[in-house]
Amino acid sequence: MPLYQSRRARYILAISCIFFVLFVCLRLIFYSYFSEVGDTLAVDRDTLLKALSIGVRFDLRLALILALPLFLLAILPYFNLTSSVVIRRLASIYIVLTVAMVGLFYIFDFGHYSYLGTRINVTAMRFIGDAAISSQMVWESYPVIWILVGWLTAIFAVTKIARIISKKTLAMPGRQFSNWQVSLGMAALLIFMVAMMFGRFSQVPLRWNHAYFSGDSAVAALGLNPVLYFYKTVSNHEAKYDLEQVKKYYPVITRYLGVTELDPELLNYDRYMPAADHAVVAPGQRKPNVIFIMLESLGASRVGIYGNPLKPTPNLDNMAENGIWAPHFYVPLSGTARTVFSSITGIPDIVRLSTASRNPMFTDQRVVMNYFTEHDKYYFLGGSAGWANMSAFIQHSVSDIQLFEEDDHTEPVVEAGMLNPDQVAERGPVPR
């Protein structure tokens, strides 16, 4: 059964297109009246188009997600969109409520960005605690009446168009198909919708971190979808710490960390370490390269200098003994994402839900690499930086860094154990 001959498929795709066009129009409104990109922030044409492209694909994903309940109403065995007036009215009510709620969410997002310069996230929930003050501020700061008029107009327009589509598709007599043809056609429609939600031709689907490709917050904001972004920040929201427990164990923690200026009330954890002696680069002498090689799966228990009696790592032990070794610079938890985050920031990843790199609120960190102001910064990895949302964290925290992933390398992919000694000999020596 071709999808274009199915009344249900045409209805679902048409409603999805309505949602998609609405979200794209709202994105253009954000770009024209709220975003700094193209206004106070000048970016090149490729950066602008890439940010908009990412944002449009997020909009398409949201449109298809919102159309999934209609898909469920379409595949009901006896009472569905084509056979029941009640189901069609239920679908109309769903569309009205969806447009109203999402439209209201976009209004809050625009106001939030205008006020704080960030897309709406879980931290906005704090305004609910002072609802009266927040409402007064909104009334005094924004043209509430005109906003309500625009909101109601959009709801009416979308509802009217959806009703016309329903009459042109569902209410019209259609061609009769067998049950297996209907099942096959709806399965094909579902596969198509899921594929479009994926957002990119890659092993890693489109994620919020792809909007942070430039390292600039304004460009990232232009590429985000506020509904999907808010949901992501809510899903990563951590429980608040117990202040009384922190004060109780403050003496123990500060003694372990070596904090000298104790302040149990302000909970001071500052440590001041004197700078160690280091070689000074003479005038005209080339500054040394700084290369940091991360061995993600190398645990401290496997290293001889950390006390392993078998001494399984003599080369690493020799480097540590004859070089600069920081014995207390280690990641206290397992996992690649936690290792990368802690190694770059020096902050332990103690996030209980998922990892710190997967939280959109943690993308901007203070890292030592930014103090190498006269060095070009590069980050190479053999896999995808989209995994665990590392690309957003790296590009947003390290200024002017150039990120090279698996698709940027010209050498063929080589997995561990794939090359035998003869193949290694054929490849020749690795250039230094």
Disulfide bonds with the S-S distance in Angstrom:
none
